[in-house]
Each structure stands twice: as C-alpha cells, then as structure tokens.
C-alpha cells in the first residue's frame, strides 16, 4: 500500500499561509506552483493530512479544533518522542518541524516525512506466502523488542512519564474513564475493576512504551519484511514493557470478527508463530522473564480491560453524537464482548 486512502480535507485550510510557514521552517521547501492537502481516513483523534508539493510528500498532524481535555491530543509529546527515536535510528517517520503558532492553520501542528511502503490491516496477512508471514511477524517482534531495549534517560526522555507503578495508575485511570462513560451495566467490568488491583505482578520495569503497538500502525518496506516506520505515538509514555507487549499479543486471543484477531487460525499453515513461541522470542531478545504463567495472563487480561474501557468511551461519544469516526458505534459495541472475554480469562486461571 504505497498511498493510504485519503479524502479532501473537510475544513478550509489556508494553504498559502501553510506553505509560507513551511518555506521558512523546512529545508528544501521552496516556492511551488501548487499545494495539495488531503486528510487521511481513519479514526485518528489527531487529524492527519497528506501534503503534496510537486513530487514531495509531507504528513501534517494537528490538534483537533474546539475545547480539548488538558492532557489529550498532546501532539507536542508525539513530536518529542519521534524526534528522540529518529536521533537513535529507531524506525519512525522523520520529524521535520513543530508549529505552535495557531494562526497558521488554526491549531498547533507538526510535520514529518511521508513514508512509502505497505500497511497491513489483517494480521492473518492474506495474499502473502507463509514464509513472508513468518518474516513479517519476526520483524514486528524485533521492532518492539528494540523499542523496549532503549534507555529513556539516555535518549532524552527521562521526563516523558513516571517511573514505576504504571499498571496501578492505568487501572485507576481506565476505571474512572469507564465508569464515567458507562452506557449499560457490564458485570464483567465490575469484576475486573475489583480483581485487577489485587493481582498486579511484582515485576515493575520502566521503559518507553508505544501504547498501541499493532500491525496496522507500522509501514513496511514495499518488498521486504522490514519496518520503515512505527506510527501513532499518541498513547506513548514511560511504562511497563511486558504490558505493552501483551497489548500487541491480544491478537492471539481475539477472534477475527472481534478485533482483527488470530484466534482459531491455522498457525503452522499460515507461517504465523503461536503465542508461546512469539512470547518466548521477545523475552529472550529483551532479557526479561516471567515469574509464572499467571503473570503473563494478568498482562493480557489488564490490556483487554483497558481496551474495553477505551471502546466504551468511543461508544459513549458515538451515542452522544460527537464521535470522531463514522464507525465509532461499531467499534464501541466491542467493549462488552471484550470485557466478557477478559473475565473468562480470569475464571480460567488455576486457583
């Protein structure tokens, strides 16, 4: 997929002011005969646009318009993290410039290079050979392991979040978010809210975490199994590496019709590693370990709870009529079945 789908920007953007600002702040941008701006489709909470300047393509990411929560849509954090990662050679879209002047396009924004490559939406990777799938999954595993191996202090991100206690804070945060956006009683969420704080594992490492590490947030080389850029850093912070990896691995527990899952797949025929071997490879690469199987199950269950809480918020906003995506109702409806699945995982744990 060389060009993600785009649609005409739904608001009036002063293209001349934008171009004038870019000429002053981005090397290699000069006077051009035309500038084309299109908005990427999708559910991004921070609107994202493709700018075409002749043959050059640049991506613009901006804050939404209107009243915003103080801690939400922090695109300055996104720019900070991708700049730090680009400096150490981690695969991200190259950051170009950040604009705090809201008079240019009506909101703060930043610019980064457009990365040509493939985006895969289905983790079963239809259309590829088994050997290609194996290589793609190995590269994903290597990429998140490389991220978690970085020392946040050494790359200038010591103030990017709090050290330690990440999971406890996350449970409290998403409990509050869920309870404030509940649209119906979901007993399983109530059970999880009670169970999770009592079962947090002792392991409490702090690393840079992506927060939404999944296949479709990566751009792969057009022909090679190589990640060229990891995208969408809006949930990134200093956090728990194994929890971040477990979020990525929820796919192995989800059915394809629930949330782009892998459960029930013919893994060997497809060339996709089973959950235990994929986890083992990550642990060996990052030199981490699990005290017992229950700890791993906790991280999976916690992330299902977190996702259910996020999707409940999506559903709430959709029912209020102010959701960011037309597919918000469909996505939000997944909150309850994911909560039920998470509680089933708890009930299946050895006593």
C-alpha positions in Angstrom: 0.0 0.0 0.0 2.0 3.0 -1.2 -0.6 5.6 -0.7 -3.1 5.3 2.3 -6.6 6.3 1.3 -7.2 10.0 1.7 -10.2 12.3 1.3 -10.5 16.0 0.7 -9.9 18.0 3.9 -13.3 18.9 5.5 -12.4 22.4 6.6 -11.0 25.5 5.0 -7.2 25.5 5.4 -5.2 28.5 4.4 -2.8 26.7 2.1 -0.8 29.9 1.3 -0.1 30.5 5.0 0.9 26.9 5.5 3.2 27.0 2.5 4.8 30.2 3.6 5.5 28.7 7.1 6.9 25.6 5.6 9.3 27.5 3.3 10.7 29.3 6.4 11.0 26.2 8.6 11.6 23.1 6.4 14.8 22.7 4.4 14.2 22.0 0.7 10.7 23.5 0.6 10.6 26.4 -1.9 8.0 28.1 -4.0 5.8 25.6 -5.8 3.1 26.1 -8.4 0.6 24.2 -6.3 0.0 22.6 -2.9 -2.5 19.8 -2.4 -3.8 18.8 1.1 -5.8 15.7 1.7 -7.0 14.2 5.0 -6.2 10.5 5.8 -9.2 8.4 6.6 -9.4 6.6 9.8 -10.2 7.1 13.5 -7.2 9.3 14.5 -8.1 11.5 17.4 -5.5 14.0 16.0 -6.4 14.8 12.3 -3.7 13.8 9.9 -3.1 15.1 6.4 -1.0 14.4 3.3 0.6 17.4 1.7 1.8 17.1 -1.9 4.3 19.7 -3.0 5.1 18.6 -6.6 6.8 15.2 -6.1 7.5 15.7 -2.4 5.0 14.3 0.2 4.9 15.5 3.8 2.5 14.5 6.6 0.8 17.1 8.8 -0.7 16.1 12.1 -2.6 18.7 14.1 -4.7 19.1 17.2 -8.5 18.9 16.7 -10.5 22.1 16.8 -12.7 23.1 19.7 -12.4 22.6 23.5 -10.0 19.8 24.4 -9.1 17.9 27.6 -5.9 19.3 29.0 -3.9 16.1 28.7 -5.5 14.9 25.4 -4.2 15.4 21.9 -0.7 16.2 23.1 0.9 16.3 19.7 3.9 18.1 21.2 4.6 14.8 23.0 4.3 12.9 19.8 6.8 15.2 18.1 9.2 14.9 21.1 9.2 11.1 21.1 9.6 10.6 17.3 12.4 13.2 17.3 14.2 11.3 20.1 13.7 8.0 18.3 14.9 9.3 15.0 18.1 10.5 16.6 19.0 7.0 17.6 17.9 5.3 14.4 14.7 3.7 15.5 12.2 3.4 12.6 9.9 6.4 12.6 8.8 8.9 10.1 11.4 11.7 10.1 10.2 14.7 12.1 10.6 18.0 10.2 9.1 20.9 12.3 6.7 21.8 15.0 4.4 24.9 14.8 3.0 26.5 18.0 1.5 29.4 16.0 -2.2 28.7 15.8 -2.8 31.5 13.3 -1.2 29.4 10.5 -3.9 26.7 10.1 -6.0 27.3 13.3 -4.2 24.8 15.6 -0.8 23.6 16.6 0.7 21.0 14.2 3.8 19.2 13.3 5.2 17.9 10.0 7.1 14.7 9.2 8.2 12.9 6.1 5.7 10.7 4.3 7.0 7.1 4.2 6.3 5.0 1.1 5.5 1.4 1.9 2.9 -1.2 2.8 0.4 -1.2 5.6 -1.3 -4.5 6.6 -4.7 -4.4 8.2 -5.4 -8.1 8.7 -2.9 -9.9 11.0 -3.5 -13.1 9.0 -1.8 -11.3 6.1 -3.9 -12.7 3.3 -2.1 -12.7 -0.1 1.3 -13.4 1.3 3.3 -16.6 1.3 3.8 -18.5 4.6 7.5 -17.6 4.6 6.6 -13.9 4.1 4.2 -14.0 7.1 6.9 -15.6 9.3 9.3 -12.9 8.3 6.8 -10.1 9.0 6.0 -11.4 12.5 9.7 -11.8 13.3 10.3 -8.2 12.2 7.4 -7.0 14.4 8.8 -8.8 17.4 12.2 -7.4 16.7 10.8 -3.9 16.4 9.0 -3.8 19.8 11.9 -5.5 21.5 14.3 -2.8 20.1 11.9 -0.1 21.4 11.8 -1.7 24.9 15.6 -2.1 24.9 16.1 1.7 24.7 17.1 3.6 27.9 14.7 6.5 28.2 17.2 8.6 30.1 19.9 8.0 27.5 17.7 9.2 24.6 16.5 12.3 26.4 13.1 11.1 27.5 13.6 10.9 31.3 10.7 13.3 31.8 8.3 11.5 29.4 6.4 9.8 32.2 6.7 8.5 35.7 9.0 5.7 36.7 7.3 2.7 38.3 3.7 2.0 39.3 2.5 2.2 35.7 -0.1 -0.6 35.8 -1.7 0.6 39.1 -2.1 4.1 37.6 -3.5 2.7 34.4 -6.1 0.6 36.3 -7.2 3.6 38.3 -7.3 5.8 35.1 -9.3 3.4 33.0 -11.6 2.5 35.8 -12.5 6.2 36.2 -12.9 6.6 32.4 -15.1 3.5 32.1 -17.4 4.5 35.0 -17.8 8.0 33.6 -18.8 6.7 30.1 -20.8 3.5 31.0 -24.0 3.2 28.9 -25.2 -0.1 30.4 -24.3 -2.4 33.2 -21.4 -4.8 32.3 -20.9 -7.0 35.4 -17.6 -8.4 34.0 -16.1 -4.9 34.0 -17.1 -4.5 37.6 -15.5 -7.9 38.4 -12.3 -6.8 36.6 -12.1 -3.5 38.4 -12.1 -5.4 41.7 -9.8 -8.2 40.6 -7.0 -6.3 38.8 -5.6 -4.1 41.6 -5.2 -7.2 43.8 -3.2 -9.2 41.3 -0.6 -6.9 39.9 2.7 -8.8 39.4 5.8 -7.7 41.3 7.9 -7.1 38.2 7.9 -3.3 37.6 10.4 -2.2 35.0 10.1 1.1 33.3 10.7 1.6 29.6 9.4 3.7 26.7 6.1 2.1 25.6 4.2 2.7 22.4 0.7 2.1 23.9 -0.9 1.0 20.6 1.7 -1.3 19.0 -0.1 -3.3 16.3 0.4 -4.4 12.8 -1.5 -1.6 11.1 0.5 1.1 12.9 3.6 0.0 11.0 4.7 0.9 7.5 6.7 -2.0 5.9 9.2 -1.8 3.1 7.4 -2.2 -0.3 9.0 -5.6 -1.0 11.0 -6.6 2.1 9.9 -7.7 5.6 11.3 -4.5 7.2 9.6 -1.9 9.3 10.3 1.5 7.9 8.2 3.5 10.4 6.2 2.9 13.6 3.3 5.4 13.6 0.7 6.9 16.0 2.6 7.7 19.2 -0.2 9.5 21.0 -0.5 6.8 23.7 3.2 6.5 24.2 4.8 7.2 27.7 7.2 5.6 30.2 5.5 2.4 31.2 5.7 -1.3 31.6 7.3 -3.2 28.7 5.6 -6.6 29.2 2.3 -4.9 29.4 3.0 -3.1 26.2 3.9 -6.4 24.5 0.8 -8.1 25.9 -1.3 -5.4 24.3 0.3 -6.3 21.0 -0.3 -10.0 21.7 -4.1 -9.7 22.4 -4.5 -10.6 18.7 -3.8 -14.2 19.6 -6.8 -14.2 21.9 -9.2 -12.3 19.8 -11.3 -13.9 17.1 -11.0 -12.3 13.6 -14.5 -10.8 13.8 -14.0 -9.4 17.3 -10.9 -7.2 16.8 -8.7 -8.2 13.9 -7.7 -11.3 15.8 -5.8 -14.5 15.1 -7.7 -16.9 17.4 -8.6 -20.1 15.7 -6.1 -19.6 12.8 -4.1 -22.5 11.3 -0.8 -21.0 12.6 1.6 -23.6 11.1 0.0 -23.5 7.7 -0.1 -19.7 7.7 3.5 -19.4 8.9 2.5 -17.3 11.9 4.1 -18.2 15.2 1.9 -19.5 18.1 1.5 -17.3 21.1 4.0 -19.2 23.3 6.8 -19.1 20.7 6.3 -15.4 19.9 6.4 -14.5 23.6 9.5 -16.7 24.1 11.3 -14.9 21.3 10.5 -11.5 22.8 11.6 -12.5 26.3 14.9 -13.9 25.0 15.6 -10.8 22.9 14.9 -8.3 25.7 16.3 -10.4 28.5 13.1 -10.3 30.5 11.4 -13.1 32.4 8.1 -14.0 33.8 7.8 -15.4 37.4 4.9 -17.6 36.4 2.2 -18.1 33.8 -0.3 -16.2 35.8 1.7 -13.0 35.5 1.5 -13.2 31.7 -2.2 -13.9 31.9 -2.5 -10.8 34.1 -0.9 -8.6 31.4 -3.3 -9.9 28.8 -6.4 -9.5 31.0 -5.3 -6.0 32.0 -5.0 -5.0 28.4 -8.4 -6.4 27.5 -9.8 -4.4 30.3 -8.0 -1.2 29.1 -9.3 -1.8 25.6 -12.8 -2.4 26.7 -12.7 0.9 28.7 -11.3 2.8 25.7 -14.0 1.3 23.4 -16.7 2.1 26.0 -15.6 5.8 25.7 -15.9 5.5 22.0 -19.4 4.1 22.3 -20.4 6.8 24.8 -19.2 9.6 22.4 -21.0 8.0 19.5 -24.3 7.8 21.3 -23.8 11.5 22.3 -23.4 12.2 18.6 -19.9 13.6 18.7 -17.7 10.7 17.9 -14.7 11.2 15.6 -15.4 8.3 13.3 -18.5 7.0 11.4 -17.5 3.6 12.6 -17.5 4.6 16.2 -20.7 2.8 17.1 -19.4 -0.4 15.6 -16.1 -0.2 17.4 -17.7 0.8 20.7 -20.0 -2.2 20.6 -16.9 -4.4 21.0 -16.4 -3.1 24.6 -18.8 -5.6 26.2 -17.7 -8.8 24.4 -14.0 -7.9 25.2 -14.9 -7.4 28.8 -16.6 -10.7 28.9 -13.6 -12.4 27.3 -11.3 -10.8 29.8 -13.3 -12.1 32.7 -13.4 -15.5 31.2 -9.6 -15.5 31.1 -9.7 -14.7 34.9 -12.1 -17.6 35.6 -9.8 -20.0 33.6 -6.8 -19.2 35.8 -5.6 -22.1 38.0 -6.7 -21.5 41.6 
